[in-house]
């Protein structure tokens, strides 16, 4: 994971040094609209170099000044969170004796004592699929490929925020996993381990939701007329739900851990691309105009 962050951060720096953004890179494909005002004595030609079509395909703008601090802060806080996690201590047998179901809120008692190492390992299949979804969509969709670096920067940014939130919570809050609470199917030597005292909240579910919802959000923004959009959103919602269910059944996270992870992860995946939208062009429209003595296009900006 650290290698991935370093790779994409370098890519981000490279892009910024070229002083390109996600709108300007399309200049070669931008259609030029010509507005002609006809009069008895002259003809005035005005060119408009930005169209609704271009904006709908590439609404994002990234910059080193805006994104590098966010990514850097996310990576730094993640490192702090991992340090806190590593400093957690194993439980003693006396501590273990106090871990009973009645100590758990009633809404989270459903999987207390569950344990399955096989389901835990199997949960990594949809987990890795969620990580790969934005990259796969990038490779398959031509509208995304044409500005891949901006999309990858936003994706790294989303993951860094999700990672920071999860690791800080897991490191700072002591909450034993469901498998710790007795009577449990897990052996005592597994129940006492420090790694099993960080149930709050579900990082695998959160990271999965970030990946899939990011992919769906970007696809929807860059392909507004696509009939595949509902299917993409269904897949985006289903994969982290499967991850969360498997983390629940394996005894690694409570229901509330998974719900919170799902919501926060999805929020990061959706809100980061939305934050990068080119604000200046959100309310722009071009309308054909025909009148006495002229033909052309009117440029309209709606102030909301």
MOHU-V153105 format. One record per backbone hydrogen bond with DSSP energy under -1.0 kcal/mol. NH is the residue of the N-H (numbers start at 0). CO is the residue of the C=O. Records with the same first field share a line. If there is no record, write none. Layout:
BEGIN
NH = CO ; CO
END
This chain:
BEGIN
4 = 0
5 = 1
6 = 2
7 = 3
8 = 4
9 = 5
10 = 6
11 = 7
12 = 8
13 = 9
14 = 10
15 = 11
16 = 12
18 = 15
24 = 20
25 = 22
26 = 23
28 = 25
32 = 47
34 = 45
35 = 294
36 = 43
38 = 41
43 = 36
45 = 34
47 = 32
54 = 50
55 = 51
56 = 52
57 = 53
60 = 275
66 = 62
67 = 63
70 = 66
71 = 67
72 = 68
73 = 69
74 = 70
75 = 71
76 = 72
77 = 73
78 = 74
79 = 75
80 = 76
81 = 77
82 = 78
83 = 79
84 = 80
85 = 81
86 = 82
87 = 84
90 = 191
95 = 91
96 = 92
97 = 94
98 = 95
99 = 97
102 = 99
103 = 100
107 = 104
108 = 105
111 = 108
112 = 177
113 = 110
115 = 249
119 = 115
120 = 116
121 = 117
122 = 118
123 = 120
124 = 121
126 = 122
127 = 123
128 = 124
129 = 125
130 = 126
131 = 127
132 = 128
135 = 131
136 = 132
137 = 133
138 = 134
139 = 135
140 = 136
144 = 140
145 = 141
146 = 143
147 = 144
150 = 146
151 = 147
152 = 148
153 = 149
154 = 150
155 = 151
156 = 152
157 = 153
158 = 154
159 = 155
160 = 156
161 = 157
162 = 158
163 = 159
164 = 160
165 = 161
166 = 162
167 = 163
168 = 164
169 = 165
170 = 166
171 = 167
172 = 168
174 = 196
176 = 195
178 = 250
179 = 176
180 = 177
181 = 98
184 = 112
189 = 186
190 = 186
191 = 187
195 = 192
196 = 193
198 = 174
201 = 256
202 = 200
205 = 201
206 = 202
207 = 203
208 = 204
209 = 205
210 = 206
211 = 207
212 = 208
213 = 209
214 = 210
215 = 211
216 = 212
217 = 213
218 = 214
219 = 215
220 = 216
221 = 217
222 = 218
225 = 222
231 = 227
232 = 228
233 = 229
234 = 230
235 = 231
236 = 232
237 = 233
238 = 234
241 = 237
242 = 238
243 = 239
244 = 240
245 = 241
246 = 242
247 = 243
248 = 244
249 = 245
250 = 247
251 = 246
252 = 246
257 = 253
258 = 254
259 = 255
260 = 256
261 = 257
262 = 258
263 = 259
264 = 260
265 = 261
266 = 262
267 = 263
268 = 264
269 = 265
270 = 266
271 = 267
273 = 269
274 = 270
275 = 271
276 = 273
277 = 58
278 = 276
280 = 277
281 = 278
283 = 280
284 = 299
286 = 297
288 = 295
290 = 293
293 = 290
294 = 35
295 = 288
297 = 286
299 = 284
301 = 282
END
